[in-house]
Amino acid sequence: NCIKSMLRPEGITAYCPACTKAQGQYTESRQTKSHGLWRLPPVLVLHLKRFTSTSKQDTLVEFPLRGLDLRDLQNPEARTQAPAQYDLYSVVNHTGKSGNGHYSGCCRGREGWYSFNDTAVMKVEERDVVTKH
């Protein structure tokens, strides 16, 4: 799960100015960095980092179109706050490479899902909304 991996504690090397050695050098110390979810917004926007300076990540990220439940990822002290479940309403896709390409999108409407690609709008199946782009 992408979100769980973002919230997993991570070991880092920190430099401690309070532990300064003689001649202005810093002491390294191993510490743990972590992130947590305290408050969840009424509308959740997730942006997946797909690009580095030289390449594009084309890994398929699967996610539910309805009922993404983040309650288990919230800090226990904040779990009573609502909402914690989200339905997907749109996706932006990038086809091509990191230096060039084309953006298109899918949005859910009253009659189902639609693909928006420049001036072309067409109805698409729900199974075609989640792609590796």
N, C-alpha and C positions, 0 to 999 in steps of 0.2 A: 504494500500500500504506500503510495507516494507521500501522502500526508503523514502517516506514521513515521516514515523514514526521516522526514523533515523535523519531526519533534523528538527523535531519538537523541539521548545525551551523547555528546561527542567529546572525546579527549583532545585538548589543545595544549600547546606550549605557550605559556604567558611569561612576560618579563616583568619582574617585580621591582618598581622604583624604590619601594620602601626597603628592599633587601639589597640596596646598591652596595657593590663591592668597592674597594679602594680604586682610585683612578677612573671613576665614572662608568664602570661596567655594570651591567644589570645581571641579576641572578635569574636563571630560567626556573620555572616551576610548572609542573603538570597540573592542569585544572580541568574541570568539566564544564562545558557550555551546553545549555539546553534551552529550548523554546517551549512555550505552552500556550494553550488556548484558554483564555479567561472569559472573554465576552465574544459572543458570536453575533454578527450583524444580521439585520433582516434580509439583506441581499448579499450573497457571498459571491465574490469574483475571484477565481483562481487563474493565475497566469503561470504556465509551465515554461521554464527556461529551456528552450530548444536549441539555442545557438551558442557557440563559442566564437572566438575570433576567427577560427578557420574551418569550422564544420557545423553540421546540423545533426541533431539527435532525432532519429526516426523511430524510436522505440514506441510500440503501441502501449498507451496508457488506458486501461479499461476502468470505467466508472459507471455507476448506475445513472440511468436517465431520470429516475424518480427515487426519492427517499434516501439520499445520501445522509447518513446519520453520523453526526460528529459528537454525540453525547459522550461516548467512551473516551474521546480524546480531550475533552474539557477537563480543566482542573477540578478535582472533586468538590472544592468549596464553591464553585460557580455552576454546578450542574443543574440547579433549579431554574436557571434562566432559559427562556425560550426565545427564538426557535433553535433547534439543533438539527433539524432535517431540512434538506434542500432538494428541489427538483431542478433539473437542467432545462434551461430555456434557449441557450444558444452556444455555438461553438465557432471559433475562427480557425481556419486551416491555412497552412502555408505549404504550397507545393514548390519544389525547386531546391536550390542550394542556399547556403548562408549568404552568398554575395548577390544573388538574384532570385527571383521567383514571383509567385502570384498568391495573393490572399483571396479567400472566398469564405463564405460562412453558411451555417445552417441555423435556422431559428424555428422554434415550435410555435405554431399558431392554433387557432380554434379547430382547424380541420386536419391537424397533423404537422409533420415536419416539412420545411421548405429549404431548398438550397438557393443561395444568392451568390451569383457569380457574374460580376459586372452588370450588364443589363438583363441577363437571363435569370429568371426565377422559375423553379420547378419543384413539384412535390417529390419528396424522397421518402423511402422507407425508414423506419426508426432504426433498423439494424445498420444503415449506412451513415448514421450521424457520427459515430465514434470511429475515427481513423487514426493512422499513425502520423498524419500530417499536422 
